Amino acid sequence: MILPLVLIAFAALFALGLGIRARGGREMGLEQWTVGARGFGAFLVFLLLAGEIYTTFTFLGASGFAYGQGAPTFYILAYGTLAYVISYFILPPIWAYARAEKLVSQPDFFARKYDSAALGVLVSVVDILALVPYLVLQFTGLGIIVQTAGYGAISSAVAIWIGAGVVTAYVIASGVHGSAWTSVAKDGMILLVVVFMGLYLPFHYFGGLGPMFAAIEKTHPGFLALPAKGQSVSWFVSTVLLTALGFFMWPHSFAACYTARSARTFRKNAIFLPLYQLILLFVFFVGFAALLKVPGLKGAATNLALFRIAVAAFPPWVVGIIGATGVLTALVPGSLILMNAATLLSNNLYRVFRPAVDDDHVVGLAKMLVPVVALVAVYFTLQGGATIVALLLMGYSFVTQLFPALLASLLAVNPVTRAGAFAGIFAGVATVVALTLSHASIGSLMPFLPQQVQDLNVGIIALGVNIIVLAVVSLATRAPAVQRA
């Protein structure tokens, strides 16, 4: 089974070569390395933002969630679409302010809007806490892809180390330029592979989509409907809302918005990106087909659904192409995450305590921190355990806590004070940590509530605490209005 490994290796080397070549002889100062000197057109910005859709989460997590959970999987289709509608209104003013103030990261925005270095530090810490599991998600997916598509010839651990090395190299060399241009190859390949698999497998095994769903309903009654308890309608709605609000709160997505040439780019993208989201349906079809053809996967093993059915259905060279595509879905978003994490450490933590350092020093330190962040992510990845969807939802729980303070800052008159913003974010994140460590749900905390309330995503509690604390502290710390004689 050498051919699949050759194709996978070629994809990794192609990504490395394209990522380094994207430097294009530019001097990689801080603004060029992080936000492409704010010169990206609509096409590259589209791909950077679309890169948030097509990651290893899409390739493995979405198909695995469809395999293991059924109808609740459709929340993935819904929240991205809603997020793009929100982006139509919030991204243009964010871009305009960042361009005027020459900002390069998400914490810069909060620190400048609220005139608070402390708030910038808090946002940086929240971002890093969220980015680590998201980077772990990419490396976890990479290991699964290479081991499975390579028929076990290379272990997932070895694949993770190699992938981390590749992405580290081209992030250091080209920054956001490397991520943008490798996105071109990644999105082109994944569109072809996902649509092909999503149509071929149902028709090959069942004679069409309708017969496939009929077979699932026969063997797994109720699997294609939201359950009455647990992941019910109220869970679905609350999860869609929370993840839609947090979609552009990820620091790498937020900073990607800074790369655009004009605000019109975001309005154009908001029109077309929801259509792009429909490709996710084909990923779900793969997961549903795998449910019947490769049964028995449980827990984290559901992440293997796509490749288990691919190995069963296709010759090695096709599996190799699928694996090569999967590798790109890990490397491209992984590079953005890695670059942003290093930038946060250098520009928004280190620089706070040494404000006299210049941009060249900051970008130099950020490049030195890239392999450090990669090593931390590799360590946590090799610990294993969580499903890909669980990793993503944990990160979302953190970044969504930034949304209330962000939204308030975009109003003509901001009703939130710097103390209110700080306290709200801190309280929300602390609540997420407490709930995560205790594995609590609304039902376990308040079993006397109606079932619909018990089933709400537990993140609602954290966001509610955030908003209440933000409002109360802002009222208590707002300067009294000056009375006229």
N, C-alpha and C positions, 0 to 999 in steps of 0.2 A: 504494500500500500504506500509506495513512495510518491506517486503522482499527487495525491491530495496534499502531502507535506510540501512538495515543490510549489504548488499553487499558493499555499498559505504563506510560505517563505517569500515568494515573489510579491505578494500583496504587502507584506511587512516592509520589504526593501523598497517597493514602489512608494509607499507612504513616506518612508524615510527620505528617499531621493527627492520626491516632490516637495516635502516639507522644507528641506534644506534649500532647494532651488528657489522656493518662494521668497527667500531673502532678497534675491534680485540685485545684489550689490548695494543695498541700502545700509546706511549707518543705523544700527539698532539702538537708538536712544530710547528713553522711557516711553515717550508718546508713540513712537513708531513700533516698538516691541509689543506694547499692550493694546493699543487701539488703532494701529495701522495709520497713524497720522490723520485719523478721521477722514480718510479718502476713499472708503469702499463704496462702490455703487450698489444699486438695488439687488443685482444678482448675487454678489458675495454676501451682502447682509442677509438676503433671503436664505442662503445656504447655512450661514452661521446660526440663524434663528431656527431653521429647520433641523439643524444638527441636534437640537434639544429633543426632537421627536424620535429620530432614528439613531438610537444608541443601542448598546447591548440590552438595555431594558426592553426596547421594542423587539429586538431579534429573539431574545430568550425569555425575558420576564413576561411580556405580553402573551406570547404563545403558551408559556408555562402556566400563567394565571388562567388562561382560557381552558387549558387542560385540567387544572386542579379545582377551579372555582365556578366555571360556567358563566352565567349571565352577569354577575358582578364585574366581570372583565370589561364590560362596555363603559365603565366609568372612564377608562383610559381614552376612549374615543371622544367622550363628551368634554372632559376638562380642558383638553388642548384647544378645542374649538371655541369654548367660552373664553379662554385666556387670550386668544387672538382678537376677539371682540374688545376685550378690555385694553389690549395693546394699542388699538386704534386711537384711544383717548389719552392714555398715560405716557406712551413712549415719545411722542413728539415734544411735549414740554420737558421731559427728562433729558432728551437729546439736546434741546436748545440751551438748557441751563448748563449741562456738562460742557458743551462747546464754548459757551461764553466764559466759563470759569476754568477751562482747561483741566477738567477732571479726568482721571484715568482708572478709577475703581469705584465700586459701589459705596464703600465707607466714606470716600471723599464727598459723595453727594450728601449723605446724612450729616457729616461733620460741617459742611459748608452751609447747608440749608438751616441747620439749627445752631450754627456758630458754636459748636461744642466738640472739642477734640476727644473728650471722654466718650461721647456718643459714637464717634468714629471708631474708637477702640472697641467698644462693645459690639458694634455691627461687624467689625473684623473678626472678633472671636466667634460670634454666631455663624458667620460665613464659613470659617474654617471648620467648625464643628459639623456643618452641613456638607461641606465639600469632601471631607475625608470619607464618609460612607458612600458618597456618590462616586468618588474615584475607586473605592473598593468595589463598587458595583461593576465598573468598567473592567477592572482587572479580573474579577470573578468570572465575568462573562467571557473574557479572553481565554482564561484557562480552560473553561468548559468547551469552548469552540475548538481550540487547537487539539485538546486531548480526544474529543469525540470525533471531529472531522478527520483527525490523523489516525483514527483507528487504534488509539492507545500507544502509538509509537513514541510520542513525546508526552510526558506527564504535564498536568496542569500547572504544577509549580514551576517547571522549567519554562513553559510558555509565558507565565506571568513575569518571570524575571526578564526574558527576552523582550516582551512587549514593553515593559517599564523602561528598558534601556533604549529602545527605538524611540518612544515618545519623548523621553528626556532629551535625547540628542537633537531632535528637530525643534522642540520647544526652545531650547537654549539658543539654537542657531537663528530661528526665524520668528519666534513669538506667534502673534495672532495671524500673521501672513501664512505660516505653515498650516495652521488649523483651517484657514479659509480655503486654501487650494486643495488640500486633501479632502475637504468636504465635497468638492466637485466630483471626484472619483467615487467617494463613498456613497453619495446619494444616487448617482447614476446606477451603480451596481445593485444597491439594495432595492431600488424600484423594480428592476428587472427580475431579481431573484425572488422577492417577496410575492409579486404578482404571479409569477410563474408557479411557485409552490402552492400559493393559495387557490389557484384554479386547477392545477394539474392533480393534486392529491384527492380533492373531493370527487372529481370526475373519474379519475383512474380507479379509485377504490369503491366508489358508491354510485357512480353514474350521474353525479351532479350535486349541487348544493342542497336542493330540496331533499333528495333521498338521504344525504348525510345527516341533516338535521332530524329527519324522521327516524333514522336509525339511533341517533343519540337519545331522542325522546323515548324510544322503545326500550332501550337498555338502561337508560338513566333518567327515569321519569322526573320531570320538574327541574332538570339540570339547566335548561335554557330560560328559566324564569327566576326572578329575584325571590329568595326565600322569605317566608313570613317573619322569621326572626334572624338576628345576626346581621348578615349583609343584605338587609332588606331595602325597601325604597328609601327610608329615612337615612340609612347608612350611605346609599348611593348618592343622594342629593347632597348630603353634608360633605362627603368625600370629594365630589366634583367641585363644590364651592371652595373648599379649603385648598385643593391642589390648583385650581384655576387662579386663585388669588396669589398663590406662591409661585406660579409658573415663571414670571419674569423677576422674581425676587432672588433667584439663584444668581450669585455674583458674576458667574461667567456669562450668563444670558444678559444680565443688566449691563455689564461692561461691553458686550458685543454691540449693544445699541449705540455706544459712543463712536463706533467705527464708521457710521454712515456719513455721506456727504450732505444729505438734506433730510428734513422731517418728512417729506412726501414719501420717502422710501418706506416708512413704517405703515403709512395708510395703504399703500399699494400691497404690501405684504399681508396686512390684516385681511385684505379681500381674498387673496389666493391661498394663504396658508391653511385655512379650514378645509379647502378642497384637497390639499396635500395630505391632510389628516385621514382621509378616507382610505388611504393605502393600508392603514392599520387593520382594516377589516380582513385583508388577505392574511395578515399574521394570525388573527383569531381563527380563521378557517384552518390554518395549519395545526393549531393547537387542538381544535375540535376533531380533526381527522386523526391526530395522534392518540386522542382519548380512546378511540375504538381499535386502533391498529397496534399500539404499543402500550397496553394497559399496565397498571401496577406501580406507576411512579408516585412517590409520596414526598411531602415536605419539600426540602431544597432540591430533591431529584427531579421535580417537575420542570426545573430550568432546562433539563435535558430533552424535553419533549420534541422540540423542533429537529434536533439533530438525530435523535433516535429514529424518528420516522424517515428522515432523509437518508440515513444509512440503510434502512430497510427497503426504501423505494428506489434509490438511484444508484447508478454505477459510481465507482470511486472518483472519477474525474468530475462528475457533477457535484458530489459531496465536497470535493476540493474547492470548486468555485463558490459554493455556499459558505464554506469555511473561510475562504479568502475575503468574502464580503463581510462576514461576521467580524473578522479581525479589524477591518476598517471601522466598523461601528463601535469598536472599543477604543481604537487609537485616536480617532478624530475628537470626540467629546473629551476623552481622557487628556488630550493635549490642552484643550481650553481650561479644563478644571485645574490641571497641574500649573499652568501659567498663572492663573488667577490666584491660586493658593499661595504661590511664591511671591506674587506681587503684593498680596495682602500682608504677608509677614514682613516684607521689606519696606513697602511704601506706607503702610497704615499702622504698623506696630513699631518697627525699628525706628522709622523716621519721626514718630511722635516724641520719642525720647532723645533723638539726636536731630533736631529740626534744622541744624546748620548744613547738613549734608546736601550735596547737589544731586540732580537727576541721574548723572552718570554713575555716581556711587550707588544710588538706589537700584538702578537696573542691573548693575554688576552684582550686587548682593542677591537680587532676585534670581539671577541665573545660577548663582552658587547654591541657592536654596531649592532649586528645581529637583536635583537628585535626592536631596534630603526628604522632601515631601513624598517623592516617589517611593523611597525606602520605607517610610512610615506606612504608606498605603499598601505596599507589598506585604509588610508584616501583618497588618490586620486582615488582608485578603487570605493569607495562608492559614489564619486561624479558622476560617470557614464558618459554616453554620446557617446563616440567614438566607432566606430566599431573596431573589433580586428585587421583587416587588416590596418586600419588607424593608430592605435597605433604602429604596427610593422614598417610601412613605415616611421613614424616620427623618431623612433629610428635609423633606417638605415640611414636616412639623416644625422644624427650626426656622426655615427661611420665611414661612408664611407670617411669622411674628413681626416681620419688618413692614408688612403691608399697611397697617393702620397709620403708622407715623409717616410713611411715604405718601399715602393718599392725602393726608392733612397738609403736608408740605407743598402740594401742588395747588391748593386752594388760594384764591386771591388774598384772603386773610387767614393765616394759619391759626386755628384755635388751640393748637397743642404747643406747650412750652418744651424747652430742651429737657427739663427735669421730667416732664410728663412722658416724653418720647422714650427717655432712658428707662424710666421706671416701668413703663408698659412692656417694652421689649424684654427687659430683664425678668419681669414677673411671668411673661408668657413662656420664655425659654425655660425658666426654672420649673414651671408647671409641666412642660413637655418632659424634662429630665425625670421629674418625680413620677409621672405617669408611666414613662417608659421603663424605669427601673422596677416599678411595682407591678408592671404588666396589667394595669388597671383598665377598666372600661367604665363607661357611664352606668351600665347595668350593674357592675360589681360595686361601684361606689354608692349608687342610689337605686337599689332594687325595687323601691316602692313606686318609681315613676312608671308611666305608661310605656309599653313595649316600643312604640315608635321613638320615644325620647331615649330609651336605653340603647337603642341601636345607632344613635348618632355617632359619627366619628369622634373619637375621644379628643381629637385636636380642637373640636369646638370649645371644650372646656378651657384649653390653653388660650385660644384666641379671645374667648369671652373675658377671662381674667386679664389679659393684655389690655383690652379696650376699656374695661372698668378702671383699672389702675391708671391707665393713660389719662382718662377723663378726670378722675378724682385729683390726681397729682397736678394736672394742668390747671384745674380750677384753684387749687390751693397755692400755686406758685405764680399765677398770672399777675403781672403788675397792675395795680388799681388804676382805673382810668382817671386822667386829670380832669377835675371839675372846673368848668369855666365860671367866672364871676358873673 
